[in-house]
Amino acid sequence: MNYIILKGIIESTIANFKCKDCNSWITEWNINILGSAGNSVNLEVICPNCKTQWVVKAEIGLINNAVTPETLMNLKNTIAWIQNTKQSWIDAIKDTDILDIRENLKNCSSIEDLFKV
């Protein structure tokens, strides 16, 4: 991956990433590059306050010279859709949900027990 693009992804992550658990902002010292392949990069973000670990996956797409107004409108609509669905991503599965499932699995002896309400 191009250094300038990688630097832009990291700067963007620093500017926009806020810990979902404690609302702390991060610095460059809280980011580790886990791996990079082709046009994608995986970053580990560790909250400076609560030490929660997050994985950020970023991928770039290069726009060629054949950009049409329709392509730009589709891109604009996609970005607007992502911004509108951001809240549903925030309300996604949390660590506590996974821990609750693990506890429930420990305490059941059959599938029927697992799904009893």
C-alpha positions, 0 to 999 in steps of 0.5 A, a space after each residue: 500500500 502506498 505510504 501516503 494513502 496509509 498515512 491518510 487512513 491513519 490520520 483519518 482514524 485518529 480524527 474520527 475514532 472514538 471509543 464506544 465504551 468510554 468515548 475517549 479519543 485516540 492518538 497515533 500511539 494507540 494504533 498498531 498496524 496488524 497487516 496490509 495486503 493490496 488495497 487493504 489494511 487492518 489496524 488495531 486500536 487500543 483505547 488510551 483510557 479503558 484499554 479496550 481493543 478494536 480492529 479497524 479494517 480499511 480498504 481503498 478504491 482508486 477512481 480512474 479517469 472514466 468518472 461519470 456524473 452517475 458514478 459520482 452520484 452513486 458514490 455520494 449516495 453510498 456515503 450518505 447511506 453509510 452515514 445514516 446507518 452508522 447508528 445501527 453499527 454502533 448498536 451492533 453486538 457488544 463484548 458483553 453480548 458475547 460473554 453472556 452467550 458464553 455463560 449461557 452455553 456453559 449453563 445449558 445441557 441441550 439446544 432446547 435449554 439454550 433457547 428457553 426464555 
